[in-house]
């Protein structure tokens, strides 16, 4: 991809607010001599230091990168928002990818799972899942050249969307912002169709 194509994957927004002082300071502390090592340090930090709210019985539902950092917990989506913000603050293009999964077992309800992708020179887009290894059976690592997502597609109706979006899906953000608690989410999982993907001009 040309630099112009990657420009949308480097911008700040209300959700990917890497211009927030706390996010910027954390990003600076994670900077390493190489692109891959910087990307890995950001990934490891979010994976290990931000608690997945469902694994740790938390009720908070932050959405923005800065809110996720301040709260110390979040859904997979919140963790990906923070991870992409840390990458972008370090000049690494980052974006968002999604899966449609069953919430528990082989039958509905379905839910939308989110993870992140970083553009690495010599590799292109590398998708990785920082949802956390706190759930039994999950052991996600940052291994460019080998995709290591948390959830394989196993059941009818599940899928992995191949696109990398520059911004989180707008309807997803609206639903997360309206979600009062993790208990609310458990009762009404978020299951959405993807918006039309518009590649960078």
C-alpha positions, 0 to 999 in steps of 0.5 A: 500500500502507498503512504496515502492509502495508510493515512486513514489508519494513522489518524486520531478520533474520539475513540482512537484518542491517542492524542490524550496525554495518558495514552500518548505517555504510555505509547512513548514508554512502549517505543522500541528500536524497531517497528516490530518490537514496538508493535509487540510491546504495545500488544503485550501491554494491552493483552496483559495489563487491561483486564477483559471485563467478562473474564474478571467479572467487571461491569464497566464498559469503556469505549475510547482508548483513553477510557479503557486505559483509565478503567483498566478493563474492557471488552475486546473492542475497547482493548483493540481501540487502545491497542490501535491508539498506541500503535498510531501514536508510535507512527504504526498504521493500525486498524480494526477487524471482526468476527461473528461468533456464537456467545457460548457453544454451538448455537445462537445468540451470536456476538461481534468479536473485535481485534486489531491489525497493524501494518508492518513493513515486509509483512503487510497487515498483520491481525492479532488478538489482544483480548487477553489470555485469561480465558482457558484455552486462549494463548494469543501471541504477537507472531508476525507471519503467523496469524494467532487469533483467539477464536477459530471459526467452528459453528454455523453462522460464524465468520471472520471478516477479512477487511481491515477498517480504519475506524471501528464500526459506527453502529458498534460504537453506538451500541457499546456507548448505550451498553450500561454494564457487562450484565446488560451485554450478556442479556443483549449481545451485540450482533451486527452486519458489517458496514460497506467497506470503503478502501482508502482512496 
